[in-house]
Amino acid sequence: MKIRAKKFLCFLVSLLLLFTLISNVQADSQDVRGLSNGTSYYLRNNGNSKYLRGVTPAMVNLSLSSFSSANNYRWILERTNNGLYVIKSKQNSNLVLTVSGSNVILSSRNNNNTNQAFTITRITTGVRAGTYQIKIGTNYVVRSSNSIVLSQLGSHYNACWSFETCYQGLADMFYFVYPGFSTSGPANTFSTSMTSLGFSTSATQNKSAYSGYINLQADSVFLYYGHGDCSQLVFTNSTGGYTGWIKATSADINPYNSGNEYAVGSLSNNSLCKAKCVLYVGCCTGCSSNGHNLVQETFNKGAHFVLGTKRVINIKEANAWINSFFSGVKGGATIQYCLRYACTNISMNDLYCIGDVFQKIG
C-alpha cells in the first residue's frame, strides 16, 4: 500500500508540474514569438552591439553602452490589450520608453499616452532572423551613434534589437551511451560552461523522448547530442534500442509509434519563448522531410536560435564542435562568434540554423 501511495503521489506531482508548464505556455501565446509579457530583458542593438540603458541618476535620457547587469539596463515588457508593448525600466517601473519628437526618452507612465505603446515585430528570415524591430506608426526605434531616435529606415542593423532575458534559467544536455557508441564526450564542457554562467545545468544519459520534449519547453539552453535523421531526434537506451522520437510536425508521426513520438509543431505558438539556444546535434537533424523541418518548427514556436545538421556527422567532429561552441559561450561571445570558432570542425555549409546570432547566451 505504501508503494502504491508513493507512486500515486509522484504521479500527482508530475501532473501538477506539467499543468504549471502548460499554463505558463498558454499565458505567453498572445505575445510576439520569442517574447513573454512581464519578463525582463537586456536590449542589445545590432548596429554597435551595445545595450540600452537609462542614464542615471536622472533617468530621463537613454544611451547605448557596454553590458552591465544593473537595473537601469533591464527592461520589462508589458503587453497591452491591443497587442502593443509598454517598455518599463527595471530601475523604476513608473518610467517607460516614450517618444518625444524625433527622440526616445524615459518619462512617467501615462496610460493615455500613445507615444508609450510600441509595436514589436520579430524578423523571421535572412541574417537578422530572430531579432526584433520596435516601432510607433511607421517609425522605428533606432540607434544614432549612442543615442536612440526615431527613423523610417528599418532595414539597417541599427533598427534591430536582440532581446536577451535577464535570467539564466535551465540548461540541459541529452546524450547517449551504449556498447560501441557514446556521445558523452562534451558533457563536462557543457556542464562547466553553463554552470559558470549561472544556469541550472543538467547533462543526462539515455533519457526518454518524452523527457526531452518536456525539457525543451522549459529550457533556456537545450542540447541534444545523439542519433538523428531528417528532421527528427532518435532517442536510444543503454543497449542501443530506439525508445522514442522528437519530430517536426504531427504529420511526421508514425501511427505505430504514436505513444513514443512527439511533434514540435504540435506545441502552442509561443511555447519555446524561453529558449535562447537549441542545438540538435545528430545526423541530418536540419534536413527537411516531406517539406517539414525540425529546426524551422522550433524557431516558429519562439526559440531565439536553433541549429541542426545537413549531413551525416561523426562523433569525433561533433565532440570538437560542441566543445568549441560552449568554450565560446563560456567566454561571453555572441552566438555568431561561437559558430565561427566551432566551425573549424564542422563547416557552416553543413549546418542549418535560424535565429538571433547577435545575442549572447550568458
C-alpha positions as CSV (number, residue, x, y, z in Angstrom):
1,M,0.0,0.0,0.0
2,K,2.8,2.4,0.9
3,I,4.5,1.8,-2.5
4,R,1.2,2.4,-4.4
5,A,0.6,5.6,-2.4
6,K,4.1,6.8,-3.2
7,K,3.7,6.1,-6.9
8,F,0.3,7.9,-6.9
9,L,1.8,10.9,-5.1
10,C,4.7,11.0,-7.7
11,F,2.0,10.8,-10.5
12,L,0.1,13.8,-9.0
13,V,3.3,15.8,-8.6
14,S,4.2,15.1,-12.3
15,L,0.7,16.2,-13.4
16,L,1.0,19.4,-11.4
17,L,4.4,20.3,-12.9
18,L,3.0,19.6,-16.4
19,F,-0.1,21.7,-15.7
20,T,2.1,24.5,-14.5
21,L,4.3,24.3,-17.6
22,I,1.2,24.3,-19.9
23,S,-0.4,27.2,-18.1
24,N,2.8,29.3,-18.5
25,V,3.0,28.5,-22.2
26,Q,-0.7,29.4,-22.7
27,A,-0.1,32.7,-20.9
28,D,2.6,33.5,-23.4
29,S,0.7,32.5,-26.6
30,Q,-0.6,36.1,-27.3
31,D,2.9,37.6,-27.2
32,V,5.2,38.2,-30.1
33,R,7.1,35.0,-30.8
34,G,10.1,34.6,-28.5
35,L,8.9,37.3,-26.0
36,S,6.9,37.0,-22.8
37,N,4.7,39.5,-21.1
38,G,6.2,40.7,-17.7
39,T,9.7,39.3,-18.4
40,S,12.8,41.4,-18.0
41,Y,15.2,41.7,-20.9
42,Y,18.5,43.4,-21.9
43,L,18.0,45.2,-25.2
44,R,21.2,44.8,-27.4
45,N,21.4,46.9,-30.5
46,N,22.7,45.0,-33.5
47,G,24.3,48.1,-35.0
48,N,27.0,48.5,-32.4
49,S,26.4,45.5,-30.1
50,K,25.8,47.8,-27.1
51,Y,23.0,47.7,-24.6
52,L,20.1,50.1,-24.0
53,R,20.3,51.9,-20.6
54,G,18.6,54.7,-18.7
55,V,21.2,57.3,-17.9
56,T,21.5,57.7,-14.2
57,P,20.8,59.5,-11.9
58,A,18.1,61.5,-13.7
59,M,16.8,58.5,-15.7
60,V,15.4,60.7,-18.5
61,N,17.8,60.2,-21.3
62,L,18.7,56.9,-23.0
63,S,22.0,55.7,-24.4
64,L,23.8,52.6,-25.5
65,S,26.7,51.3,-23.5
66,S,28.8,48.2,-22.8
67,F,26.9,45.5,-20.9
68,S,26.0,45.8,-17.2
69,S,23.6,43.8,-15.1
70,A,22.4,46.9,-13.3
71,N,18.7,47.6,-13.2
72,N,18.9,50.6,-15.5
73,Y,20.0,48.2,-18.2
74,R,16.9,45.9,-17.6
75,W,13.6,46.4,-19.4
76,I,10.2,44.8,-18.5
77,L,7.7,44.2,-21.3
78,E,4.1,44.9,-20.5
79,R,1.6,43.8,-23.2
80,T,-1.4,46.0,-23.6
81,N,-4.9,44.8,-24.5
82,N,-4.4,45.8,-28.2
83,G,-1.1,43.8,-28.5
84,L,1.2,46.8,-28.2
85,Y,4.0,46.9,-25.6
86,V,4.9,49.3,-22.9
87,I,8.7,49.0,-22.1
88,K,9.3,49.8,-18.5
89,S,12.6,50.4,-16.6
90,K,13.5,47.8,-14.0
91,Q,15.2,50.7,-12.1
92,N,11.8,52.4,-11.8
93,S,8.8,50.7,-13.3
94,N,6.9,54.0,-13.5
95,L,9.4,55.2,-16.1
96,V,8.8,53.9,-19.6
97,L,10.2,54.4,-23.1
98,T,8.4,57.5,-24.6
99,V,8.6,59.1,-28.0
100,S,9.4,62.8,-27.7
101,G,9.6,64.5,-31.1
102,S,12.2,62.5,-33.0
103,N,13.8,61.2,-29.8
104,V,13.1,58.3,-27.5
105,I,13.4,59.1,-23.8
106,L,12.2,57.9,-20.4
107,S,9.2,59.6,-18.8
108,S,6.5,58.8,-16.3
109,R,3.9,56.2,-17.2
110,N,0.7,57.7,-18.7
111,N,-1.9,55.1,-19.9
112,N,-3.4,57.7,-22.2
113,N,-0.1,58.5,-23.9
114,T,0.0,56.7,-27.3
115,N,3.7,57.6,-27.6
116,Q,4.5,55.0,-24.9
117,A,3.0,52.0,-26.6
118,F,5.2,50.2,-29.2
119,T,4.7,47.6,-31.9
120,I,7.4,44.9,-31.6
121,T,8.0,42.7,-34.7
122,R,10.1,39.6,-35.0
123,I,12.2,39.3,-38.1
124,T,11.8,35.7,-39.4
125,T,14.1,35.5,-42.4
126,G,17.5,36.4,-43.5
127,V,20.7,37.2,-41.5
128,R,18.7,39.2,-38.9
129,A,16.1,36.4,-38.2
130,G,15.3,36.2,-34.5
131,T,16.0,39.9,-33.8
132,Y,13.3,42.5,-33.3
133,Q,12.2,45.9,-34.6
134,I,10.4,48.4,-32.3
135,K,8.0,50.8,-33.9
136,I,5.5,53.5,-33.4
137,G,3.4,54.0,-36.5
138,T,5.8,53.9,-39.5
139,N,8.8,54.9,-37.4
140,Y,11.4,52.6,-36.0
141,V,13.4,52.9,-32.7
142,V,17.0,53.0,-34.0
143,R,20.5,53.7,-32.9
144,S,22.1,57.0,-33.9
145,S,25.7,56.9,-32.5
146,N,25.0,56.0,-28.9
147,S,21.6,57.8,-28.8
148,I,18.1,56.5,-29.5
149,V,15.9,58.2,-32.1
150,L,13.0,57.5,-34.5
151,S,13.6,56.8,-38.1
152,Q,11.7,55.4,-41.1
153,L,14.8,53.4,-42.0
154,G,14.0,50.0,-40.6
155,S,16.2,47.9,-42.9
156,H,19.5,48.7,-41.2
157,Y,21.1,46.8,-38.3
158,N,20.7,49.9,-36.2
159,A,16.9,49.2,-36.2
160,C,17.4,45.6,-35.0
161,W,17.4,44.6,-31.3
162,S,18.3,41.4,-29.5
163,F,16.0,40.7,-26.5
164,E,18.2,38.8,-24.0
165,T,16.5,37.5,-20.9
166,C,17.9,38.8,-17.7
167,Y,17.6,35.4,-16.0
168,Q,19.7,32.4,-17.0
169,G,17.2,29.6,-16.5
170,L,17.7,25.9,-17.2
171,A,20.4,24.3,-19.4
172,D,20.1,20.7,-20.4
173,M,22.2,18.2,-22.4
174,F,20.8,14.9,-23.6
175,Y,23.5,12.4,-24.5
176,F,23.5,8.6,-25.2
177,V,25.8,5.7,-24.3
178,Y,25.5,2.0,-25.2
179,P,28.1,-0.6,-26.2
180,G,30.3,0.8,-29.1
181,F,28.6,4.3,-29.0
182,S,28.9,7.3,-26.7
183,T,28.2,11.0,-27.1
184,S,29.2,11.8,-23.5
185,G,32.5,13.5,-24.6
186,P,31.4,17.1,-24.4
187,A,29.2,16.7,-21.3
188,N,31.8,18.2,-18.9
189,T,32.5,21.2,-21.2
190,F,28.8,21.8,-21.5
191,S,28.1,21.5,-17.7
192,T,31.1,23.6,-16.6
193,S,30.4,26.3,-19.2
194,M,26.7,26.6,-18.3
195,T,27.1,26.4,-14.6
196,S,29.8,29.1,-14.6
197,L,27.4,31.4,-16.3
198,G,24.7,30.8,-13.6
199,F,22.4,28.4,-15.4
200,S,20.8,25.5,-13.5
201,T,22.6,22.8,-15.5
202,S,22.0,19.1,-16.2
203,A,23.7,16.6,-18.5
204,T,21.8,13.3,-18.6
205,Q,22.3,9.9,-20.3
206,N,19.8,7.8,-22.2
207,K,16.7,9.8,-21.2
208,S,13.4,9.3,-22.9
209,A,12.0,11.4,-25.8
210,Y,9.2,12.5,-23.5
211,S,11.7,13.9,-21.1
212,G,13.4,15.7,-24.0
213,Y,10.1,17.1,-25.2
214,I,9.2,18.4,-21.7
215,N,12.6,19.9,-21.1
216,L,12.7,21.6,-24.4
217,Q,9.7,23.6,-23.4
218,A,11.3,24.7,-20.1
219,D,14.9,25.3,-21.1
220,S,16.9,28.4,-21.9
221,V,19.6,26.2,-23.5
222,F,18.8,22.8,-24.9
223,L,21.5,20.5,-26.4
224,Y,20.5,17.2,-28.0
225,Y,23.5,15.0,-28.9
226,G,22.6,11.6,-30.3
227,H,21.2,9.8,-33.3
228,G,19.2,11.8,-35.9
229,D,17.5,11.5,-39.2
230,C,15.8,14.0,-41.5
231,S,14.2,16.5,-39.1
232,Q,14.0,14.1,-36.1
233,L,15.8,13.2,-33.0
234,V,16.2,9.5,-32.2
235,F,16.4,8.5,-28.5
236,T,18.1,5.3,-27.5
237,N,18.6,3.2,-24.4
238,S,21.6,1.5,-22.8
239,T,21.5,-1.3,-25.4
240,G,21.1,0.9,-28.4
241,G,17.4,0.2,-28.9
242,Y,15.1,3.0,-30.1
243,T,12.9,4.4,-27.3
244,G,11.3,7.5,-28.9
245,W,11.5,10.3,-31.4
246,I,11.0,14.1,-31.5
247,K,9.9,15.1,-34.9
248,A,8.9,18.3,-36.8
249,T,5.1,18.1,-37.1
250,S,2.3,15.7,-36.3
251,A,2.2,14.7,-39.9
252,D,5.6,13.1,-39.4
253,I,4.4,10.9,-36.6
254,N,4.3,7.1,-37.3
255,P,0.9,5.8,-36.1
256,Y,2.6,2.6,-35.0
257,N,4.9,4.5,-32.7
258,S,2.5,7.3,-31.7
259,G,3.0,6.7,-28.0
260,N,6.7,7.4,-28.2
261,E,6.8,10.2,-30.8
262,Y,6.4,13.9,-30.1
263,A,6.0,16.8,-32.6
264,V,7.4,20.2,-32.0
265,G,4.8,21.6,-34.4
266,S,2.0,20.4,-32.1
267,L,3.2,22.8,-29.3
268,S,1.3,26.1,-28.8
269,N,2.6,29.1,-30.7
270,N,5.0,30.7,-28.3
271,S,5.8,27.7,-26.0
272,L,9.5,27.9,-26.7
273,C,9.9,31.6,-25.9
274,K,12.3,30.8,-23.0
275,A,14.8,29.0,-25.3
276,K,17.8,31.2,-26.1
277,C,19.6,28.4,-27.9
278,V,18.5,25.0,-29.1
279,L,21.1,22.7,-30.7
280,Y,20.1,19.4,-32.4
281,V,23.5,17.7,-32.9
282,G,22.9,14.4,-34.8
283,C,22.9,13.2,-38.3
284,C,20.7,15.3,-40.7
285,T,18.6,16.9,-38.0
286,G,18.5,20.1,-40.0
287,C,17.3,18.4,-43.2
288,S,13.7,18.6,-44.3
289,S,11.3,15.7,-44.5
290,N,8.2,15.9,-46.7
291,G,8.5,19.7,-46.5
292,H,8.7,19.7,-42.7
293,N,11.8,21.0,-40.9
294,L,12.5,20.4,-37.2
295,V,14.8,23.5,-36.9
296,Q,12.2,25.8,-38.6
297,E,9.4,24.4,-36.4
298,T,11.4,25.0,-33.3
299,F,12.1,28.6,-34.3
300,N,8.4,29.1,-35.2
301,K,7.4,28.2,-31.7
302,G,9.5,31.0,-30.2
303,A,13.1,29.7,-29.8
304,H,15.6,32.5,-30.3
305,F,18.2,30.4,-32.1
306,V,18.1,26.9,-33.4
307,L,20.6,24.7,-35.2
308,G,20.7,21.3,-36.9
309,T,23.0,19.4,-39.3
310,K,22.6,18.8,-43.0
311,R,24.7,15.7,-43.3
312,V,25.9,12.6,-41.5
313,I,28.4,13.6,-38.8
314,N,30.8,11.5,-36.8
315,I,31.4,11.6,-33.1
316,K,34.9,13.0,-33.3
317,E,34.0,16.1,-35.3
318,A,30.8,16.6,-33.3
319,N,32.7,16.4,-30.0
320,A,35.1,19.0,-31.2
321,W,32.3,21.3,-32.5
322,I,30.4,21.2,-29.2
323,N,33.4,21.7,-27.1
324,S,34.5,24.7,-29.2
325,F,31.0,26.2,-29.3
326,F,30.5,26.1,-25.5
327,S,34.0,27.3,-24.8
328,G,33.0,30.4,-26.7
329,V,29.7,30.6,-24.8
330,K,31.6,30.5,-21.5
331,G,33.9,33.3,-22.7
332,G,31.0,35.6,-23.3
333,A,31.0,35.5,-27.1
334,T,27.9,36.0,-29.2
335,I,26.4,33.0,-31.0
336,Q,27.8,34.4,-34.2
337,Y,31.4,34.2,-32.9
338,C,30.8,30.8,-31.2
339,L,29.7,29.4,-34.6
340,R,32.8,30.8,-36.3
341,Y,35.0,29.3,-33.6
342,A,33.3,25.9,-33.7
343,C,33.0,25.7,-37.5
344,T,36.7,24.9,-37.9
345,N,35.4,21.4,-37.0
346,I,32.1,21.3,-38.9
347,S,31.6,23.8,-41.8
348,M,28.7,26.2,-41.7
349,N,27.7,24.7,-45.1
350,D,26.9,21.5,-43.2
351,L,24.6,23.2,-40.7
352,Y,21.2,24.7,-41.0
353,C,20.4,27.3,-38.4
354,I,18.0,30.1,-37.9
355,G,17.7,32.8,-35.3
356,D,19.4,35.6,-33.4
357,V,23.2,35.1,-33.8
358,F,23.9,38.5,-32.4
359,Q,22.8,37.6,-28.8
360,K,24.9,36.3,-26.0
361,I,23.7,33.2,-24.3
362,G,25.0,34.0,-20.8
